[in-house]
């Protein structure tokens, strides 16, 4: 159970960093236009697909919404917001 938790949290944090880079690119206008709403939507979409991937791989060891909330959504959210803020300010 603990090994599964570590794997799920790590996968979500790596996905959050990738989502933050894509969101920063839309926030700063690297593609020719600025759109913060699209940047946030990209983060939510990446969170959804990361959750689906983890559910497919680790559904036997994860029980209920509470486990997914604390092992997936919360780490993703905090890593995403912190990374997006740092990237937005320093890139």
C-alpha positions in Angstrom: 0.0 0.0 0.0 2.8 2.5 0.9 4.7 1.6 -2.3 1.5 2.3 -4.3 1.0 5.6 -2.6 4.6 6.7 -3.4 4.2 5.7 -7.0 0.8 7.5 -7.4 2.1 10.7 -5.7 5.3 10.7 -7.8 3.4 10.2 -11.1 1.0 13.0 -10.2 3.8 15.4 -9.3 5.7 14.7 -12.5 2.5 15.3 -14.5 1.9 18.5 -12.6 5.4 19.8 -13.5 4.7 19.0 -17.2 1.3 20.6 -17.0 2.8 23.7 -15.4 5.2 24.1 -18.3 2.4 23.9 -20.9 0.2 26.2 -18.8 3.1 28.7 -18.5 3.5 28.6 -22.3 -0.1 29.6 -22.8 0.0 32.2 -20.0 3.1 33.9 -21.4 1.9 33.7 -25.0 4.7 31.5 -26.4 2.2 30.2 -29.1 1.2 33.7 -30.2 -1.7 34.3 -27.9 -2.2 34.6 -24.1 -5.1 32.6 -22.5 -5.0 31.8 -18.8 -8.3 29.9 -19.0 -6.9 27.5 -21.6 -3.8 27.2 -19.4 -5.9 26.1 -16.5 -8.0 23.8 -18.7 -4.8 22.1 -19.8 -3.8 21.4 -16.2 -7.2 19.9 -15.4 -7.1 17.7 -18.5 -3.7 16.4 -17.7 -4.8 15.8 -14.1 -7.8 13.8 -15.4 -5.7 11.6 -17.8 -3.0 11.1 -15.1 -5.7 9.9 -12.7 -7.1 7.6 -15.3 -3.7 6.1 -15.9 -3.1 5.6 -12.2 -6.5 4.1 -11.7 -5.8 1.6 -14.5 -2.5 0.6 -13.1 -3.1 0.8 -9.3 -6.9 0.3 -8.8 -6.4 -2.8 -6.8 -4.5 -1.0 -4.0 -6.4 2.3 -3.9 -9.6 2.3 -2.0 -12.2 5.0 -2.4 -12.2 8.7 -3.3 -10.3 9.7 -0.2 -7.2 7.8 -1.3 -7.4 9.4 -4.8 -7.9 12.8 -3.3 -4.9 12.7 -0.9 -2.6 10.7 -3.1 -3.4 12.2 -6.5 -5.4 15.4 -6.7 -3.9 17.3 -3.7 -0.2 16.6 -4.6 -0.9 17.5 -8.3 -2.7 20.7 -7.3 0.1 22.0 -5.0 2.9 21.0 -7.3 1.1 22.5 -10.3 0.3 25.9 -8.7 3.8 26.3 -7.2 5.5 25.3 -10.5 3.2 27.4 -12.6 3.8 30.5 -10.4 7.6 30.0 -10.4 7.7 29.4 -14.2 5.4 32.3 -14.9 7.6 34.7 -12.9 11.0 33.5 -13.9 10.7 32.4 -17.6 
